[in-house]
Amino acid sequence: MFTTFTKIAICIAALTSLTCPSFAQEKPTAPATSKAVPAMPKKKTEAKKSEKAVVASVSLNKATAKELESLPGIGPAIAERIVTYRTEQGKFTELSQLREVKGIGEKKLVQLRSHLTLD
């Protein structure tokens, strides 16, 4: 058995490794296992984007909600808002009026301009 003084001396000597062997309790170590990490599934939005077939051009004044959904960045909710806006306010006379629909800002309008007509 070590005396308290001896234990302190051993700890001081062991300071370079920052452990105290006389007081340390051995902990059982688990064997290292190599588990394969499964690949992360694609996000739902990524899958939807790849499934969407973008139409060359859509008439903003004639398109159904389903046709509007084929446009980049337009989902069912925004498509319905566009149709509702058109029903309540009348035909669009300028593409910039689309900004009055909730969910369509400047960036989305720029993204949509090349896909929309007013016929």
ChimeraX attribute file (.defattr): number of C-alpha atoms within 10 A of each C-alpha:
attribute: neighborCount
match mode: 1-to-1
recipient: residues
	/A:1	5
	/A:2	9
	/A:3	8
	/A:4	9
	/A:5	9
	/A:6	12
	/A:7	16
	/A:8	15
	/A:9	12
	/A:10	17
	/A:11	18
	/A:12	13
	/A:13	13
	/A:14	14
	/A:15	10
	/A:16	8
	/A:17	8
	/A:18	10
	/A:19	14
	/A:20	17
	/A:21	12
	/A:22	13
	/A:23	11
	/A:24	8
	/A:25	8
	/A:26	7
	/A:27	6
	/A:28	6
	/A:29	6
	/A:30	6
	/A:31	6
	/A:32	6
	/A:33	6
	/A:34	6
	/A:35	6
	/A:36	6
	/A:37	6
	/A:38	6
	/A:39	6
	/A:40	6
	/A:41	7
	/A:42	8
	/A:43	8
	/A:44	8
	/A:45	9
	/A:46	9
	/A:47	11
	/A:48	11
	/A:49	13
	/A:50	9
	/A:51	10
	/A:52	12
	/A:53	12
	/A:54	16
	/A:55	14
	/A:56	10
	/A:57	15
	/A:58	21
	/A:59	15
	/A:60	23
	/A:61	18
	/A:62	15
	/A:63	15
	/A:64	15
	/A:65	19
	/A:66	13
	/A:67	16
	/A:68	27
	/A:69	21
	/A:70	22
	/A:71	21
	/A:72	16
	/A:73	16
	/A:74	20
	/A:75	15
	/A:76	12
	/A:77	12
	/A:78	18
	/A:79	23
	/A:80	17
	/A:81	16
	/A:82	24
	/A:83	21
	/A:84	14
	/A:85	18
	/A:86	17
	/A:87	11
	/A:88	9
	/A:89	9
	/A:90	11
	/A:91	16
	/A:92	17
	/A:93	12
	/A:94	10
	/A:95	15
	/A:96	13
	/A:97	13
	/A:98	21
	/A:99	14
	/A:100	11
	/A:101	16
	/A:102	12
	/A:103	15
	/A:104	19
	/A:105	13
	/A:106	11
	/A:107	9
	/A:108	15
	/A:109	17
	/A:110	13
	/A:111	12
	/A:112	20
	/A:113	12
	/A:114	11
	/A:115	18
	/A:116	19
	/A:117	16
	/A:118	13
	/A:119	11
